């Protein structure tokens, strides 16, 4: 390896907003995080499905409507046959 071209790989203290901290190695130095595995809802099991503005209900309504249209087309095709 050539001397002097590689960055220094040093111990880095990682700190999250929630207060969790740990030590790792990095070329950057100290790292500050907004979210980590200690406070992220996916990892903590506190994950919630949020139905914003009734999106699930609207999807179900459109789905039921499309089923009705498909049934009407099928009846029409059966009448022609």
C-alpha positions as CSV (number, residue, x, y, z in Angstrom):
1,X,0.0,0.0,0.0
2,X,1.1,3.5,-0.7
3,X,1.8,5.6,2.4
4,X,-0.2,8.8,3.0
5,X,-3.1,8.3,0.6
6,X,-5.5,6.4,2.9
7,X,-7.7,8.3,5.5
8,X,-7.2,7.6,9.2
9,X,-9.5,4.9,10.5
10,X,-10.1,5.9,14.1
11,X,-12.5,5.2,16.9
12,X,-15.8,7.1,16.5
13,X,-18.3,7.9,19.2
14,X,-21.9,7.6,17.8
15,X,-24.6,9.5,19.7
16,X,-28.3,9.5,18.9
17,X,-30.9,12.1,19.8
18,X,-32.7,9.6,22.1
19,X,-29.5,9.4,24.2
20,X,-28.2,6.0,23.0
21,X,-24.5,6.0,22.2
22,X,-21.9,3.5,21.2
23,X,-18.3,3.4,19.9
24,X,-17.4,2.1,16.5
25,X,-14.6,2.9,14.0
26,X,-14.9,5.4,11.2
27,X,-12.9,7.8,9.0
28,X,-15.3,10.6,9.9
29,X,-14.8,10.9,13.6
30,X,-17.7,11.5,16.0
31,X,-21.2,10.9,14.5
32,X,-24.5,12.4,15.6
33,X,-27.7,10.6,14.6
34,X,-31.4,11.5,14.6
35,X,-32.6,7.9,14.9
36,X,-30.9,4.6,15.7
37,X,-31.9,1.0,16.3
38,X,-32.7,1.8,19.9
39,X,-35.4,4.3,19.1
40,X,-36.6,3.3,15.5
41,X,-40.2,1.9,15.6
42,X,-39.3,-0.9,13.3
43,X,-36.7,-2.3,15.7
44,X,-38.5,-1.5,18.9
45,X,-41.8,-3.1,17.9
46,X,-43.7,0.1,18.5
47,X,-44.5,0.4,14.8
48,X,-48.1,1.6,13.9
49,X,-49.9,1.6,10.6
50,X,-51.3,5.1,10.2
51,X,-54.2,5.4,7.8
52,X,-53.7,9.0,6.6
53,X,-56.9,10.6,5.3
54,X,-58.7,7.2,4.9
55,X,-56.5,5.9,2.1
56,X,-57.3,2.3,3.0
57,X,-61.0,3.0,3.0
58,X,-60.8,4.7,-0.4
59,X,-58.8,1.8,-1.8
60,X,-61.4,-0.7,-0.6
61,X,-64.2,1.4,-2.1
62,X,-62.5,1.5,-5.5
63,X,-61.8,-2.2,-5.3
64,X,-65.5,-3.0,-4.6
65,X,-66.5,-0.7,-7.4
66,X,-64.2,-2.4,-9.9
67,X,-65.6,-5.8,-8.8
68,X,-69.1,-4.5,-9.6
69,X,-68.0,-3.3,-13.0
70,X,-66.3,-6.7,-13.8
71,X,-69.4,-8.6,-12.7
72,X,-71.6,-6.3,-15.0
73,X,-69.2,-7.0,-18.0
74,X,-69.3,-10.7,-17.3
75,X,-73.2,-10.7,-17.2
76,X,-73.3,-8.7,-20.4
77,X,-70.9,-11.2,-22.1
78,X,-73.1,-14.1,-20.9
79,X,-76.2,-12.5,-22.3
80,X,-74.6,-12.1,-25.8
81,X,-73.5,-15.8,-25.8
